[in-house]
Amino acid sequence: MIQENLREQALNAARTALFSRYREADFAFVAGSIVRGTGTVGSDIDVVVVFPSLERAWRESFDEGPFPVEAFVHDLETLSYFMDLDVKSGCPVMVNMVASGEIIGRRMAAAIRLQTAAQATLAKGPPPLSGQSYDALRYQISDLIDDLRGKRPPDEVFAIATALYQKLGDLILLGRSAWTGRGKWLPRMLKELDSEIVSRFEQAFRHAANGDGGPLLALAESELDRHGGRYFAGYKVEAPLEARSSRKSHTL
């Protein structure tokens, strides 16, 4: 009952924000842990606001009553742009908010069509790992785990593990055609995979936090093996042509 009351209060706050700040908007999707029924006092509300047309999209934060609000303000064209970026990155932040959000505002039929399309996108899964970002991910993991070989002080093992956490999670999830997440969403997405890999992931990072990098090294190597093994020799990234100083050189 407490969660339901909190959810209704959050939706009322979102409606107030929509009608006071974004009067010309067509509709909005209200998302976040409170709307899902898992939030607590202090949890914020995510609101994707959709206008008929805007010169440019923006993001802003404000308080509405007792609730902190993160607003993502778009028209259909800019929203589509950022949702496409989500899909390409394999991390569907905006797509998730649209797919799971509570719809408020006018033009409900248009909002439902957009939500249905977002849900279909999530069900389809991310694109296969490929290209420069894939090569960079494999290289970065390979480079980091090289630092785990041999004996290191516990604080250095912890620092390496911190740098590996997101990258290895991305490789595990995207390498299995599953969406990835950022921050607190990464362990949530991992828990949707089979329990064995999740258990290995959690245990490896617990050991690393205590200065033992062995299990993490073994896990990372086994994941790289699924993608052709360690990737270091042969990796190359070219700087953009415009990466030059505008200052003219001086002859002494």
N, C-alpha and C positions, 0 to 999 in steps of 0.2 A: 504493500500500500504506500509506503514511504517513497519507493522508487517511482510508482505511478504518479503520485502527487508532484514529485520533482520533475518528472517528464512533462506533465501538463503545464507546470509553471514555466518550464523552459520554452515550450511551444508558444505559450502566451507572450513571453518576452520576445520571441522571434517575430510573432505577428505584429507586436507593437513597433519593433524596429523596422519591419517591412513597410508598414503604413505611415510611419513618421519620417523615416530617413529616405525611403526609396518609393515614394508615392507613385511614380510612373512605371515601376517595374511590373512585368507580367506575372511572375511567380517566383517562388524560391524553394529550395530544398534545404530542410533543416536536418542536420546530421550531428554526429558526435555521440559520446558514450552515454550522455543523459537520455538522448532520444532512443538509444538502443536498450536502455534500462539497466546499464551497468555503471552509470556515473555516480558521483558523489557531490556534496556541496563543494564548490570551488572548481568543478569541471566546467570547461568552456563549451560554448555552442558554436558549431560550424554552420554557416549559412551561405549557400550558393544562390546569389540573386541574379535573375535574368531579366534584362530590359529588352524592349523591341530593337533599340539601336543605341550604341554608345560610340563616342569618338575613340575611347580607349578603355580597356578594362583596368580595374584596380583591386587592391586588397587593403582592408583596414580593420583595426581592432578598436573596440569600445566596450563599455559596460552598459548593459541594459538591466536595470534593477540590480539584483544580486549576482547576475550572470555575466562573466566575460564572454564577449562575442568576437569570433573571427569571421569577417564577411569577405566573400570572394564575388566581386561584382562584374558581370559580363553581359554581353548580348549573345545570341546564338553562334555568331561567327567566332568571337573570341573564345567562347566556352569550348567550341569544337576544336579550336587550335590547341588549347591546353590539354584537352582530353586526348588528342592525338599524341601530344608529347608524352603523356602518361603511358600510353600504350607502347610507344617506342622505347621508353625507359624500362618497361616491365614493372613499374611501381605505380599503380592506378589510384593515386590519391583523389584527384578530382572525379574520376569515374566512379569510385566507391561512394563518394558523397552524393552524387546524383543518383546512383543506383539504389542506395539504401535510405536516402533522406525522406523525411515527411514533407509532403507537398503542401504549400500554403500559397494564397494569392488567387488572382483571377487567371483565366486561360488554363484551366486545369487539364483540358484535353491535350493541349500542346505539351504541358509538363509531363503528363503520363506517357506520351509518345517518346519523349526524350529519355525518361527514366527506363522505359522498356528497352530502348536501344542500348543504354548503358549497361543494363543487366545482361543483355546478349553479349556485349563486349567482354564482360567479366567471365561469362560462361565459356567463351571461346578460348580464353587463356592468352598469355603473352606470345609475341612472335618468337621464333627460334633464336637462340644466341648466335650472333654472327657479326662480322665486320670489325671495325676499329675498336669499339667499346668492349667487345668480347675479347679481342686480343689484349687490350689494356688490362682487363680484369684478371685474365690468366697470368699476365706478366707481373702485375702488382702482387698477387698472392704468392707467386713463385719467388719473387724478390724478398717479400717479408718473411716467408718461412725459412729462407736461407739463413736469416738472422737467428732462427731458433735452433740451428744445428750447433752442437757443442754446448759448453756450460756457460750460462749467463746469470748475472744477479737477478733475484726475483723481481725487482722493480723494472728491469729491462724486459723481462718476459711478459710482465703485465702490460707494459707500453706496447709491445709488439702485438699482443693479443687484442688490445683495444683497437689498433689499426686494422687488424684482420677481421674483426667481428662482422661488420657490415659487408665487406667484400666476400668473405667466405659464405655468409648467409645468402648473398645474391647468387653466388655460383651454385649453391645447393638447390635453391628454389627455382631459379630460371633454368638451370640445367635439367630440371625435371618437369619443365613446362608449367611451372606454377608461378603465380604472381609473387613479387617480393614486396617488402615494406620498409619503411624508415622508422628509426627510433623504436618506440614500444611496439610498433606494428610488426617488426621483423620476427620477434619470438612468437607472436600470435600467428603469423603466417606459417612459420616452421611447424607449429603444433598441428597444423592441418595435414602435414606429411605423415609418412609412416613413423611409428614410434621409435624404431631402432635408430634412424639417423638423427632424430631430435634428441634422443638420449645421449648419443655420442657427442653431439654438438654441445649440449649443456654440460656434460661431464668434462669435456676437453677445456672449456673456458673456465670451469671451476678450478681445475688443476692449474691452469695458467695463472689464475688469480693468486694462487698460493706458490707461484714460482716454478711450477713444473710444466714445461712446454712440450714434453714428449707426446702426450695424447693429442694435443692440438696439431703438432707437426704430422703425426700419423693420419689424422682426419683430413687435413688439407692435402696431403699427398694422395690419399685415396680418391678425393674429389677431383684433383687435377688429372689423375689417371683416367677418369671418365671422359676427359677432354684432350687426350693425347699426351698427358704427362706434363712435367715441369716445362715452362716456357720462358726462356731467358735469351739464349743465343738466337740471333736473327730478328729480335724485336727492334723495330725502328719507327719513329714518329717524326715527321718533318714539320718544322715550324712554318707558320703562314708567311707568305711573301711579304706581307706588310710588317713583319716583326723586325723592324729596323729603327734605329734612332733617327729622329728628324734633324738632329744636329749635324752640321757639316764637320768633317774632319779637318783638323788644322795641321799644317806642316810647320814643324819647328825650324 
